Amino acid sequence: MKRVIIIHCWEGYPEYCWYQRTKKELEAKGFKVDVPLMPNTDNPQLSEWLPHLKKIIGKPDENLYLIGHSLGNPTIFRYLETLRYTETIGGAVLVAGYSDDLGFKELSNFFRTPINFKNIKKHCKNFIAIHSDNDPYVSLSYGEEIKNKLGAELIIKHNMGHFSGAIEDETSCTSLPDVAKSLFKISKNSVFKPL
């Protein structure tokens, strides 16, 4: 069975913004979907998030797909960096992803070493990045970097902010059909129709 794990943002939680809608869209097509609460979400530590994600995943394989939102993406990158030579996953959808601390000292512990994109590509060949052209935190340059360094398809949405909600003082983004559509595309599943 194909399984999906959605990794939420800094200060996020499983019921935040578009996560549950995406979960339902994927489950309707037969995916097993988990949206775990990451530890200490208000003060995120890679030393806690990475072991938690590894425990939830168990053994990675080609039927595993990861979806990250904001800080969920560096968490995915760090996870992929830890995989053994022969371990791979089916793909990843990266929403508002980035590769440095964006100037927030609270996030610097995720970036003590540079992201090793070359190593990441060895463990996952299918990436789709979704970015907004008016994200107040994550500029489109990060989407271009992910496109260039991971060979990701880049989807640019207009005026969608950080794809979040009240945490970022945005109108809540409760539906983001591009996420499930992208997941179906990289998993070569059936055609996506929004709920």
Backbone as a chain_set.jsonl record, in Angstrom:
{"seq": "MKRVIIIHCWEGYPEYCWYQRTKKELEAKGFKVDVPLMPNTDNPQLSEWLPHLKKIIGKPDENLYLIGHSLGNPTIFRYLETLRYTETIGGAVLVAGYSDDLGFKELSNFFRTPINFKNIKKHCKNFIAIHSDNDPYVSLSYGEEIKNKLGAELIIKHNMGHFSGAIEDETSCTSLPDVAKSLFKISKNSVFKPL", "coords": {"N": [[0.833, -1.195, 0.0], [0.478, 2.245, -0.788], [1.847, 4.856, 1.068], [1.56, 7.937, 2.84], [3.094, 10.651, 4.459], [2.46, 13.608, 6.067], [4.227, 16.402, 6.934], [4.051, 18.884, 9.223], [4.189, 22.54, 9.619], [6.339, 24.897, 11.41], [5.139, 25.584, 14.597], [2.843, 24.379, 13.803], [0.148, 21.904, 13.525], [-1.691, 18.781, 13.372], [-4.357, 19.372, 12.505], [-4.23, 21.775, 11.241], [-4.55, 24.303, 8.75], [-4.442, 23.209, 5.382], [-3.992, 20.484, 5.742], [-5.711, 18.343, 6.696], [-7.726, 18.259, 4.755], [-6.254, 17.547, 2.484], [-5.364, 15.056, 3.37], [-7.822, 13.632, 3.404], [-8.427, 13.719, 0.66], [-6.375, 12.166, -0.408], [-6.71, 9.722, 0.953], [-9.145, 8.962, -0.1], [-8.378, 7.968, -2.5], [-7.086, 5.673, -1.867], [-4.65, 5.81, -0.516], [-2.64, 5.401, 2.423], [-2.588, 7.611, 5.006], [-0.793, 9.729, 7.186], [-0.745, 12.329, 9.526], [1.283, 13.417, 11.555], [1.683, 14.843, 14.859], [4.31, 16.873, 15.371], [7.096, 16.948, 17.646], [7.33, 19.388, 20.3], [6.446, 21.736, 18.955], [6.301, 24.537, 19.051], [8.857, 25.335, 19.645], [10.843, 24.204, 17.738], [13.095, 21.461, 17.341], [15.638, 19.98, 15.551], [16.854, 17.723, 16.549], [14.808, 16.47, 17.855], [12.673, 16.367, 16.036], [13.614, 14.887, 13.805], [14.263, 12.165, 14.769], [11.662, 11.511, 15.576], [10.211, 11.576, 13.161], [11.571, 9.51, 11.814], [10.849, 7.315, 13.407], [8.072, 7.199, 12.975], [8.016, 6.657, 10.234], [9.423, 4.218, 9.99], [10.564, 1.553, 8.097], [11.84, 2.797, 5.128], [10.596, 2.886, 1.728], [9.83, 2.419, -1.811], [7.122, 2.908, -1.865], [6.586, 4.927, -0.144], [5.697, 8.248, 0.44], [6.41, 11.66, 0.954], [5.135, 14.67, 2.289], [5.791, 17.99, 2.762], [5.382, 20.979, 4.664], [6.552, 24.182, 4.819], [8.642, 24.302, 7.532], [8.499, 21.578, 7.574], [9.737, 20.756, 5.246], [12.686, 21.168, 5.344], [12.961, 19.243, 7.319], [12.268, 16.903, 5.954], [14.365, 16.944, 4.071], [16.599, 16.579, 5.783], [15.963, 14.075, 6.794], [16.122, 12.467, 4.45], [18.829, 12.722, 3.932], [19.885, 11.022, 5.824], [19.445, 8.439, 5.03], [20.384, 5.062, 4.177], [22.641, 3.844, 1.624], [21.225, 2.227, -0.279], [18.576, 2.797, 0.234], [15.47, 4.208, -0.676], [12.784, 6.522, -1.391], [9.405, 6.992, -2.663], [8.686, 9.604, -3.501], [8.403, 13.231, -3.068], [6.452, 16.002, -2.039], [6.842, 19.368, -1.837], [5.966, 22.036, -0.047], [6.24, 25.436, 0.096], [9.015, 25.312, 0.655], [12.433, 25.472, 1.93], [15.98, 26.199, 2.379], [17.611, 27.255, 4.358], [17.874, 29.108, 7.486], [16.135, 31.255, 7.186], [16.581, 33.598, 8.503], [15.633, 33.327, 11.064], [16.502, 32.752, 14.289], [15.496, 30.708, 15.816], [15.24, 28.595, 14.112], [17.749, 27.849, 13.381], [18.996, 25.557, 14.338], [18.296, 23.51, 12.629], [19.931, 23.831, 10.523], [22.695, 23.517, 10.831], [24.628, 22.405, 9.3], [25.169, 22.671, 5.75], [22.427, 21.955, 3.522], [22.511, 18.874, 1.884], [22.032, 18.519, -1.161], [22.833, 16.885, -3.284], [23.221, 14.36, -2.128], [20.614, 13.928, -1.194], [19.175, 13.605, -3.584], [19.92, 11.053, -4.32], [18.289, 9.411, -2.916], [15.7, 9.951, -3.499], [13.865, 10.499, -6.338], [11.727, 11.878, -7.35], [10.358, 14.929, -7.152], [8.148, 17.566, -6.357], [7.74, 20.982, -6.135], [5.925, 23.488, -4.487], [5.192, 26.81, -4.526], [4.401, 30.152, -3.448], [3.878, 33.304, -5.038], [3.822, 35.48, -3.384], [4.728, 34.906, -0.846], [5.41, 35.796, 2.433], [7.575, 34.931, 3.9], [9.124, 32.95, 2.608], [10.922, 33.258, -0.151], [10.521, 33.163, -3.759], [12.946, 32.407, -4.781], [13.872, 30.253, -3.33], [12.234, 28.195, -4.228], [13.147, 28.067, -6.855], [15.764, 27.239, -6.342], [15.296, 24.662, -5.271], [14.13, 23.489, -7.493], [16.304, 23.594, -9.321], [18.397, 22.213, -7.957], [17.331, 19.785, -7.137], [15.994, 18.845, -9.292], [13.294, 19.295, -9.344], [9.842, 19.657, -10.243], [8.427, 22.835, -10.496], [5.778, 24.513, -9.124], [4.098, 27.478, -9.274], [2.064, 29.399, -7.351], [-0.387, 32.009, -7.205], [-0.597, 34.795, -5.098], [-0.961, 33.369, -2.648], [0.237, 33.497, -0.224], [1.777, 32.047, 2.61], [0.634, 29.607, 2.484], [-0.887, 28.973, 4.734], [-2.344, 29.91, 7.764], [-3.928, 31.196, 10.65], [-1.653, 31.204, 12.306], [0.337, 32.459, 10.836], [-0.888, 34.863, 10.502], [-2.63, 34.872, 8.321], [-5.427, 34.546, 6.051], [-7.019, 31.513, 6.483], [-5.684, 28.815, 4.713], [-7.368, 26.357, 3.728], [-7.724, 24.5, 1.789], [-5.787, 22.996, -0.642], [-5.535, 21.875, -3.457], [-3.48, 21.325, -5.27], [-1.526, 19.913, -3.924], [-2.384, 17.204, -3.401], [-2.889, 16.55, -6.07], [-0.312, 16.759, -7.159], [0.958, 14.739, -5.712], [-0.415, 12.484, -6.653], [0.465, 12.562, -9.266], [3.293, 12.1, -9.087], [3.233, 9.61, -7.973], [2.112, 8.175, -9.886], [-0.564, 7.569, -9.807], [-4.167, 7.411, -10.041], [-6.135, 9.842, -11.916], [-6.488, 13.033, -10.477], [-9.263, 14.321, -8.743], [-10.681, 16.982, -7.142], [-12.167, 16.894, -3.833]], "CA": [[0.0, 0.0, 0.0], [1.196, 3.506, -0.821], [1.589, 5.625, 2.282], [1.948, 9.342, 2.785], [3.226, 11.35, 5.734], [2.455, 15.066, 5.931], [4.981, 16.992, 8.038], [3.525, 20.243, 9.361], [5.072, 23.69, 9.763], [6.684, 25.426, 12.731], [3.93, 25.906, 15.356], [1.697, 23.712, 13.201], [-0.454, 20.739, 14.179], [-2.342, 17.98, 12.325], [-5.628, 19.924, 12.007], [-3.97, 23.119, 10.735], [-4.698, 24.693, 7.343], [-4.897, 22.283, 4.335], [-3.517, 19.112, 5.975], [-6.781, 17.338, 6.795], [-8.393, 18.164, 3.45], [-5.349, 16.763, 1.643], [-5.429, 13.686, 3.895], [-9.063, 13.022, 2.899], [-8.307, 13.556, -0.796], [-5.474, 11.038, -0.663], [-7.339, 8.49, 1.449], [-10.22, 8.602, -1.031], [-7.741, 7.252, -3.611], [-6.466, 4.448, -1.381], [-3.388, 6.003, 0.206], [-2.659, 5.439, 3.887], [-2.038, 8.939, 5.27], [-0.575, 10.102, 8.578], [-0.342, 13.72, 9.77], [1.678, 13.366, 12.971], [2.062, 16.044, 15.592], [5.746, 16.861, 15.61], [7.352, 17.346, 19.04], [7.801, 20.723, 20.677], [6.219, 22.488, 17.716], [6.545, 25.965, 19.246], [10.305, 25.527, 19.731], [11.26, 22.981, 17.052], [14.486, 21.036, 17.398], [15.905, 18.875, 14.629], [17.21, 16.554, 17.364], [13.55, 15.829, 18.24], [11.819, 16.144, 14.86], [14.145, 13.842, 12.931], [13.988, 10.833, 15.318], [10.205, 11.293, 15.577], [9.835, 11.218, 11.791], [12.117, 8.177, 11.529], [10.031, 6.328, 14.123], [6.79, 7.107, 12.276], [8.232, 6.029, 8.925], [9.901, 2.837, 10.043], [11.435, 1.216, 6.957], [11.455, 3.516, 3.909], [10.576, 2.143, 0.475], [9.3, 3.156, -2.969], [5.708, 3.211, -1.648], [6.511, 6.01, 0.835], [5.713, 9.603, -0.109], [6.437, 12.663, 2.009], [4.651, 16.012, 1.974], [6.25, 18.927, 3.776], [4.945, 22.376, 4.614], [7.468, 25.082, 5.494], [9.704, 23.582, 8.246], [8.42, 20.166, 7.213], [10.637, 20.466, 4.128], [14.028, 20.862, 5.838], [12.895, 17.972, 8.05], [12.343, 15.875, 4.907], [15.732, 16.945, 3.543], [17.496, 15.965, 6.767], [15.632, 12.644, 6.824], [16.674, 11.817, 3.259], [20.288, 12.692, 4.081], [20.296, 9.957, 6.748], [19.152, 7.102, 4.508], [21.489, 4.245, 3.701], [22.889, 3.946, 0.185], [20.212, 1.554, -1.103], [17.223, 3.171, 0.642], [14.836, 5.267, -1.447], [11.341, 6.699, -1.222], [8.737, 7.203, -3.94], [8.684, 10.995, -3.918], [8.087, 14.241, -2.069], [5.826, 17.264, -2.439], [7.467, 20.349, -0.955], [5.164, 23.26, -0.047], [6.942, 26.549, 0.751], [10.264, 24.749, 1.171], [13.602, 26.341, 1.973], [17.221, 25.49, 2.699], [18.366, 27.913, 5.428], [17.0, 29.462, 8.616], [15.279, 32.4, 6.828], [16.838, 34.694, 9.436], [15.033, 33.035, 12.371], [17.461, 31.994, 15.112], [14.798, 29.52, 16.322], [15.347, 27.508, 13.123], [19.149, 27.621, 13.013], [19.444, 24.203, 14.698], [18.024, 22.635, 11.49], [20.84, 24.177, 9.429], [24.078, 23.615, 11.32], [25.427, 22.076, 8.115], [24.374, 22.947, 4.548], [21.618, 20.86, 2.971], [23.281, 18.125, 0.888], [21.075, 18.188, -2.217], [23.358, 15.773, -4.092], [22.912, 13.14, -1.382], [19.155, 13.793, -1.159], [18.724, 13.091, -4.892], [20.197, 9.612, -4.394], [17.265, 8.682, -2.161], [14.372, 10.329, -3.985], [13.994, 11.055, -7.694], [10.517, 12.597, -7.742], [10.045, 16.073, -6.306], [7.374, 18.696, -6.865], [7.774, 22.1, -5.193], [4.815, 24.426, -4.642], [5.536, 28.083, -3.89], [3.545, 31.291, -3.74], [4.634, 34.475, -5.479], [3.804, 36.549, -2.379], [5.014, 34.348, 0.477], [6.176, 36.794, 3.183], [8.713, 34.306, 4.577], [9.918, 32.09, 1.723], [10.911, 33.857, -1.487], [10.516, 32.227, -4.891], [14.305, 31.932, -5.052], [14.014, 28.918, -2.733], [11.601, 27.28, -5.175], [14.086, 27.907, -7.974], [16.879, 26.425, -5.853], [14.826, 23.273, -5.19], [13.979, 23.049, -8.886], [17.611, 23.403, -9.941], [19.27, 21.274, -7.251], [16.695, 18.469, -6.986], [15.269, 18.5, -10.506], [11.873, 19.318, -9.001], [8.889, 20.479, -10.973], [8.066, 23.969, -9.657], [4.447, 25.078, -9.33], [4.006, 28.79, -8.646], [0.697, 29.845, -7.109], [-0.441, 33.466, -7.099], [-1.24, 35.419, -3.933], [-1.354, 32.341, -1.677], [0.973, 33.678, 1.023], [2.602, 30.922, 3.078], [-0.256, 28.431, 2.454], [-1.066, 28.682, 6.155], [-3.548, 30.387, 8.425], [-3.833, 32.148, 11.758], [-0.296, 31.265, 12.862], [1.065, 33.468, 10.059], [-1.798, 35.995, 10.296], [-3.21, 34.777, 6.984], [-6.7, 33.852, 5.915], [-6.632, 30.114, 6.505], [-5.649, 28.056, 3.466], [-7.885, 25.05, 4.143], [-7.749, 23.596, 0.642], [-4.683, 23.196, -1.576], [-5.641, 20.689, -4.309], [-2.228, 21.041, -5.971], [-0.71, 18.954, -3.163], [-2.826, 15.847, -3.749], [-2.691, 16.384, -7.518], [1.124, 16.511, -7.356], [1.266, 13.422, -5.163], [-0.922, 11.5, -7.612], [1.336, 12.604, -10.451], [4.577, 11.43, -8.865], [3.001, 8.202, -7.624], [1.485, 7.592, -11.074], [-1.882, 7.081, -9.41], [-5.267, 7.845, -10.92], [-6.327, 11.285, -12.119], [-7.006, 13.69, -9.284], [-10.464, 15.16, -8.772], [-10.845, 17.494, -5.767], [-13.4, 16.542, -3.108]], "C": [[0.875, 1.254, 0.0], [0.819, 4.324, 0.411], [2.199, 7.008, 2.172], [2.05, 9.873, 4.207], [3.33, 12.842, 5.442], [3.138, 15.655, 7.155], [4.639, 18.481, 8.101], [4.619, 21.289, 9.566], [5.436, 23.957, 11.229], [5.402, 25.954, 13.369], [2.672, 25.248, 14.797], [1.213, 22.533, 14.029], [-1.3, 20.024, 13.124], [-3.62, 18.583, 11.744], [-5.451, 21.297, 11.374], [-4.145, 23.185, 9.214], [-5.171, 23.551, 6.433], [-4.582, 20.813, 4.612], [-4.647, 18.081, 5.971], [-7.535, 17.178, 5.479], [-7.548, 17.312, 2.492], [-5.362, 15.298, 2.078], [-6.669, 12.969, 3.347], [-8.997, 12.769, 1.399], [-7.441, 12.35, -1.143], [-6.085, 9.714, -0.21], [-8.456, 8.021, 0.527], [-9.686, 7.836, -2.235], [-6.924, 6.05, -3.133], [-5.121, 4.593, -0.699], [-3.638, 5.893, 1.714], [-1.923, 6.717, 4.276], [-1.937, 9.195, 6.769], [-0.158, 11.574, 8.617], [0.056, 13.799, 11.238], [1.908, 14.743, 13.564], [3.555, 15.932, 15.886], [6.024, 17.408, 17.013], [7.751, 18.812, 19.175], [7.637, 21.7, 19.519], [6.446, 23.989, 17.851], [8.027, 26.312, 19.312], [10.978, 24.321, 19.066], [12.762, 22.73, 17.116], [14.665, 19.863, 16.44], [16.207, 17.592, 15.404], [15.971, 15.818, 17.878], [12.713, 15.469, 17.012], [12.312, 14.975, 14.005], [13.934, 12.436, 13.509], [12.493, 10.507, 15.327], [9.732, 10.867, 14.191], [10.34, 9.817, 11.442], [11.281, 7.079, 12.18], [8.696, 6.115, 13.412], [6.947, 6.366, 10.953], [8.572, 4.554, 9.053], [10.843, 2.592, 8.874], [10.969, 1.971, 5.711], [11.454, 2.587, 2.697], [9.931, 2.985, -0.615], [7.819, 3.493, -2.832], [5.502, 4.297, -0.593], [6.632, 7.348, 0.116], [5.632, 10.588, 1.044], [5.927, 13.991, 1.469], [5.101, 16.919, 3.111], [5.654, 20.3, 3.567], [5.92, 23.197, 5.434], [8.567, 24.284, 6.206], [9.634, 22.067, 8.008], [9.386, 19.789, 6.097], [12.089, 20.261, 4.553], [14.067, 19.556, 6.642], [12.973, 16.807, 7.071], [13.757, 15.795, 4.35], [16.681, 16.238, 4.506], [17.218, 14.466, 6.896], [16.283, 11.922, 5.641], [18.197, 11.73, 3.327], [20.754, 11.509, 4.936], [20.11, 8.551, 6.174], [20.41, 6.386, 4.055], [21.519, 4.246, 2.179], [21.756, 3.374, -0.664], [18.778, 1.976, -0.784], [16.704, 4.351, -0.183], [13.368, 5.372, -1.061], [10.739, 7.031, -2.588], [8.75, 8.643, -4.418], [8.319, 11.927, -2.783], [7.457, 15.462, -2.72], [6.221, 18.296, -1.386], [6.723, 21.676, -1.064], [5.882, 24.336, 0.769], [8.235, 26.072, 1.401], [11.422, 25.729, 1.1], [14.796, 25.571, 2.509], [18.122, 26.222, 3.689], [17.382, 28.436, 6.467], [16.12, 30.695, 8.394], [15.468, 33.598, 7.765], [16.223, 34.501, 10.811], [16.009, 32.197, 13.194], [16.833, 30.715, 15.656], [14.933, 28.326, 15.381], [16.79, 27.121, 12.817], [19.624, 26.211, 13.34], [19.156, 23.194, 13.582], [19.08, 22.798, 10.392], [22.279, 24.346, 9.898], [25.079, 23.216, 10.245], [24.562, 22.38, 6.899], [23.57, 21.715, 4.124], [22.423, 20.192, 1.853], [22.334, 17.626, -0.218], [21.534, 16.993, -3.062], [23.034, 14.433, -3.426], [21.406, 12.874, -1.367], [18.636, 13.163, -2.456], [18.975, 11.592, -5.054], [19.072, 8.788, -3.78], [15.837, 9.0, -2.589], [14.54, 11.015, -5.337], [12.835, 11.973, -8.071], [10.166, 13.685, -6.734], [9.144, 17.042, -7.056], [7.358, 19.754, -5.772], [6.625, 23.046, -5.52], [5.143, 25.678, -3.84], [4.545, 29.155, -4.3], [4.402, 32.491, -4.131], [4.562, 35.639, -4.494], [3.997, 36.011, -0.96], [5.867, 35.35, 1.255], [7.433, 36.246, 3.859], [9.679, 33.615, 3.625], [9.84, 32.64, 0.299], [10.931, 32.771, -2.564], [11.907, 31.703, -5.22], [14.544, 30.549, -4.446], [13.363, 27.859, -3.627], [12.505, 27.012, -6.366], [15.274, 27.044, -7.566], [16.487, 24.943, -5.804], [14.651, 22.692, -6.595], [15.341, 22.695, -9.492], [18.435, 22.306, -9.272], [18.67, 19.884, -7.096], [15.983, 18.014, -8.258], [13.766, 18.485, -10.292], [11.072, 20.073, -10.048], [8.471, 21.59, -10.013], [6.7, 24.493, -10.074], [4.382, 26.39, -8.57], [2.539, 29.195, -8.563], [0.72, 31.357, -6.875], [-1.225, 33.895, -5.858], [-1.75, 34.407, -2.907], [-0.593, 32.46, -0.358], [1.841, 32.479, 1.356], [1.781, 29.623, 3.135], [-0.633, 28.004, 3.87], [-2.404, 29.158, 6.677], [-3.197, 31.324, 9.549], [-2.423, 32.27, 12.331], [0.525, 32.34, 12.152], [0.207, 34.689, 9.756], [-2.341, 36.049, 8.873], [-4.64, 34.269, 7.09], [-6.361, 32.383, 5.747], [-6.758, 29.459, 5.135], [-6.075, 26.626, 3.802], [-7.946, 24.045, 3.006], [-6.604, 23.968, -0.303], [-4.611, 21.97, -2.498], [-4.363, 20.332, -5.053], [-1.368, 20.013, -5.241], [-1.102, 17.525, -3.524], [-2.614, 15.569, -5.229], [-1.226, 16.049, -7.822], [1.519, 15.13, -6.85], [0.792, 12.323, -6.109], [-0.008, 11.424, -8.821], [2.635, 11.842, -10.215], [4.41, 9.967, -8.475], [2.377, 7.438, -8.783], [0.144, 6.923, -10.726], [-2.925, 7.654, -10.363], [-5.369, 9.367, -10.983], [-6.991, 11.88, -10.885], [-8.256, 14.5, -9.593], [-10.685, 15.651, -7.364], [-12.158, 17.048, -5.163], [-14.343, 17.725, -3.096]], "O": [[1.885, 1.316, 0.701], [-0.355, 4.465, 0.751], [3.212, 7.217, 1.505], [1.204, 9.583, 5.053], [4.182, 13.279, 4.668], [2.693, 15.442, 8.283], [4.901, 19.235, 7.163], [5.803, 20.969, 9.671], [4.911, 23.328, 12.146], [4.659, 26.701, 12.732], [1.565, 25.523, 15.26], [1.774, 22.204, 15.074], [-1.596, 20.608, 12.081], [-3.935, 18.322, 10.583], [-6.442, 21.926, 11.004], [-3.904, 22.208, 8.506], [-6.225, 22.973, 6.7], [-4.886, 19.967, 3.772], [-4.54, 17.051, 5.306], [-7.939, 16.069, 5.129], [-8.078, 16.46, 1.778], [-5.37, 14.401, 1.234], [-6.576, 11.833, 2.881], [-9.453, 11.731, 0.918], [-7.749, 11.604, -2.073], [-5.986, 8.707, -0.91], [-8.688, 6.82, 0.388], [-10.438, 7.137, -2.914], [-6.157, 5.474, -3.905], [-4.506, 3.59, -0.336], [-4.709, 6.247, 2.208], [-0.759, 6.893, 3.917], [-2.868, 8.916, 7.524], [0.684, 12.007, 7.829], [-0.749, 14.204, 12.076], [2.279, 15.685, 12.863], [3.998, 15.008, 16.567], [5.267, 18.241, 17.512], [8.406, 19.39, 18.308], [8.578, 22.404, 19.15], [6.754, 24.652, 16.861], [8.41, 27.455, 19.064], [11.609, 23.509, 19.744], [13.578, 23.639, 16.968], [13.933, 18.875, 16.51], [15.853, 16.5, 14.96], [16.071, 14.664, 18.294], [12.116, 14.393, 16.955], [11.511, 14.167, 13.536], [13.455, 11.569, 12.779], [12.104, 9.359, 15.111], [8.954, 9.923, 14.054], [9.612, 9.028, 10.839], [11.035, 6.036, 11.574], [8.242, 4.981, 13.265], [6.105, 5.543, 10.595], [8.057, 3.731, 8.297], [11.808, 3.332, 8.681], [9.828, 1.805, 5.281], [12.215, 1.621, 2.644], [9.534, 4.126, -0.376], [7.304, 4.293, -3.613], [4.369, 4.56, -0.19], [7.532, 7.56, -0.697], [4.879, 10.382, 1.996], [6.241, 14.386, 0.346], [4.825, 16.647, 4.279], [5.446, 20.734, 2.434], [6.098, 22.936, 6.624], [9.366, 23.637, 5.528], [10.62, 21.362, 8.223], [9.809, 18.637, 6.005], [12.689, 19.261, 4.158], [15.077, 18.851, 6.646], [13.671, 15.827, 7.33], [14.294, 14.701, 4.174], [17.477, 15.395, 4.091], [18.144, 13.677, 7.086], [16.921, 10.885, 5.818], [18.787, 10.769, 2.833], [21.885, 11.045, 4.79], [20.57, 7.576, 6.769], [21.374, 7.009, 3.609], [20.538, 4.606, 1.529], [21.37, 3.978, -1.665], [17.851, 1.55, -1.474], [17.396, 5.353, -0.365], [12.787, 4.45, -0.487], [11.461, 7.314, -3.544], [8.817, 8.888, -5.623], [7.971, 11.491, -1.686], [7.864, 15.898, -3.797], [5.964, 18.116, -0.196], [6.843, 22.368, -2.075], [6.106, 24.176, 1.968], [8.514, 26.392, 2.557], [11.404, 26.684, 0.324], [14.665, 24.458, 3.019], [19.285, 25.849, 3.847], [16.176, 28.225, 6.336], [15.432, 31.134, 9.315], [14.629, 34.497, 7.815], [16.279, 35.406, 11.644], [16.307, 31.059, 12.834], [17.539, 29.745, 15.929], [14.762, 27.18, 15.798], [17.031, 26.168, 12.076], [20.55, 25.71, 12.702], [19.733, 22.107, 13.594], [19.126, 22.01, 9.447], [22.996, 25.222, 9.413], [26.236, 23.636, 10.274], [23.336, 22.35, 7.002], [23.991, 20.579, 4.345], [22.954, 20.874, 0.977], [21.897, 16.475, -0.21], [20.713, 16.187, -3.5], [22.621, 13.486, -4.095], [20.974, 11.73, -1.511], [17.764, 12.294, -2.426], [18.302, 10.937, -5.85], [18.921, 7.606, -4.089], [14.884, 8.393, -2.102], [15.274, 11.996, -5.457], [12.95, 12.761, -9.009], [9.736, 13.402, -5.616], [9.35, 17.308, -8.24], [7.01, 19.47, -4.626], [6.383, 23.365, -6.684], [5.348, 25.615, -2.628], [3.927, 29.078, -5.362], [5.508, 32.672, -3.622], [5.172, 36.681, -4.732], [3.495, 36.586, 0.005], [6.944, 35.723, 0.789], [8.264, 37.017, 4.337], [10.895, 33.68, 3.803], [8.818, 32.504, -0.373], [11.305, 31.626, -2.313], [12.038, 30.666, -5.87], [15.324, 29.762, -4.981], [13.886, 26.753, -3.763], [12.619, 25.878, -6.831], [15.74, 26.215, -8.347], [17.248, 24.079, -6.24], [14.99, 21.535, -6.842], [15.507, 21.636, -10.096], [19.109, 21.542, -9.963], [19.402, 18.907, -6.939], [15.428, 16.916, -8.297], [13.043, 17.755, -10.97], [11.568, 21.017, -10.663], [8.191, 21.324, -8.845], [6.49, 24.867, -11.228], [4.588, 26.416, -7.357], [1.86, 29.317, -9.582], [1.716, 31.911, -6.409], [-2.338, 33.435, -5.603], [-2.841, 34.567, -2.362], [-0.756, 31.622, 0.529], [2.553, 31.957, 0.499], [2.198, 28.653, 3.768], [-0.69, 26.811, 4.168], [-3.456, 28.854, 6.115], [-2.288, 32.145, 9.431], [-2.043, 33.343, 12.797], [1.311, 33.047, 12.783], [0.53, 35.466, 8.858], [-2.493, 37.124, 8.293], [-5.021, 33.645, 8.081], [-5.495, 32.041, 4.942], [-7.8, 29.538, 4.485], [-5.236, 25.784, 4.124], [-8.192, 22.861, 3.237], [-6.476, 25.123, -0.709], [-3.729, 21.125, -2.34], [-4.167, 19.177, -5.429], [-0.569, 19.317, -5.867], [-0.25, 16.725, -3.911], [-2.202, 14.471, -5.602], [-0.936, 15.172, -8.636], [2.315, 14.433, -7.48], [1.505, 11.348, -6.342], [0.259, 10.339, -9.337], [3.037, 11.028, -11.046], [5.338, 9.173, -8.629], [2.139, 6.233, -8.697], [-0.22, 5.879, -11.266], [-2.594, 8.297, -11.359], [-4.754, 10.077, -10.188], [-7.927, 11.31, -10.326], [-8.308, 15.257, -10.562], [-10.861, 14.838, -6.457], [-13.145, 16.847, -5.871], [-15.436, 17.637, -2.537]]}, "num_chains": 1, "name": "protein.A"}
